[in-house]
Amino acid sequence: MPPSRAAGADDPRVAGAGGDRAAPVPGDRRSAGEIRGQLEDRTRRILESPRSAPDPEHAAREKAVVHECRYLMRLLATRRRSAGEMRQRLTEREVPGAIAHEVMARIDRAGLIDDQAFARDWVSQRRALRALGDEALRRELSAKHVEDRWIRAALESGESDEEQRCRELVRSRIGAGDRERLRRERDGSHRRRLSRRLDALLTRKGYPGSLAVHVISGELRSAAEAPES
């Protein structure tokens, strides 16, 4: 008979840490109750083993990051916002720099920062709703901390004929009563008042002064020369 040897790591009946048996193997004469008892004992030791206490500082930091992420997502639920706008909101809330940096990084990884799309949408909507000129749009986007490259791309996209937009705006502000007075007056007083009013409007809307003078002059002349309906 071959010499006996002590059960060791190479004994197929030994498995798991501390020599506990994880499952019955061929030739194992232990009863199912014994195996189950040893597994239960091993499980108990694992559950009762001491664990490192959670780091309070790390937990507090994570809580703050999640809180600010949720705040920004509530803002984004109302409308698209630039990265600069979101950073400004965090600054106003006096969020520490390291927390704000991590918040913005997570928002970016989630695909919620796209300043190129933001600038494009802003220009399209403000042109349609308020008939703003390019200079006014540029000022607005700069105030929202959008990079110059995205501003230029947005202003060049879509409908880029600023003169045509300017003409349409002026025509919309010359009413039927204005047209009748322009046709009938001899001293040009109403023309001058209307010209000043239109020039102030175009200045507020961000159209260049030279373009405003050119468009106003032409549209007022056309209105005065139009036949009565």
Phi, psi and omega in degrees: 000134181293151181299143178283159178223153181289145178295131181223196183297335182268003178282122184298347179274352184260129179212148176083172182289144175073014177075013177291147178272125181274334182196156179293144178237162180306136179088354180283119185266004180290150179283162178300326179294322179294317180297315180297322179296318179293322178295320178295322179295318179296318179299318180298318180296322180295315182294328183270356181294142182295140179243152179291138181291142178298147180282111182301323181294317179296318180296319180293320179296315180297320179298318180294318180298312181298320180299315181287327176298316179295324177298312180295324179293328174294321176296316182292340179290339180271322176192162176294144180226153178282162176299321180297321177299317182293319177299320180297321178297319179294323177296316180297331179275003179057041176284131179304149185304315182295322179292314180300319180299315180292322178299312181295324179296319180290321177297321178294315180298333179280359178077025184258005176243120178207085184293332178295312178294322178301312182296319180297315180293320181299313180298314181300315183289318183288329174293317183288319187272327186235001178054041183285148175278169185298323183293320178295319179296320179296318179296317181297314181291325177296322179295337178265012173065034176275138182296149182303323183297323179285328177295313180299315181297321181292319181291333180273350183273158175064221180283108186248008180277091184294324180297318180296319178297322179296316179298316181297323178294314181297316180299324181291341182259002175258103184278176181297322179295322178297317182297319180294318180293323178296323180289326188266333187289154180244335183266352178075013183294316181292323178300318181292316179298315181295323179296317179297318181296318180291323179295319178297321178298312182293328176295315178297326182279354175088024177269143181300147182301317181297321179292320181299313180300315182298313184289315181299315181301313182293319183288324177291323177296317179295321180294322181288330183269350181294137180292153178292141180273000000 
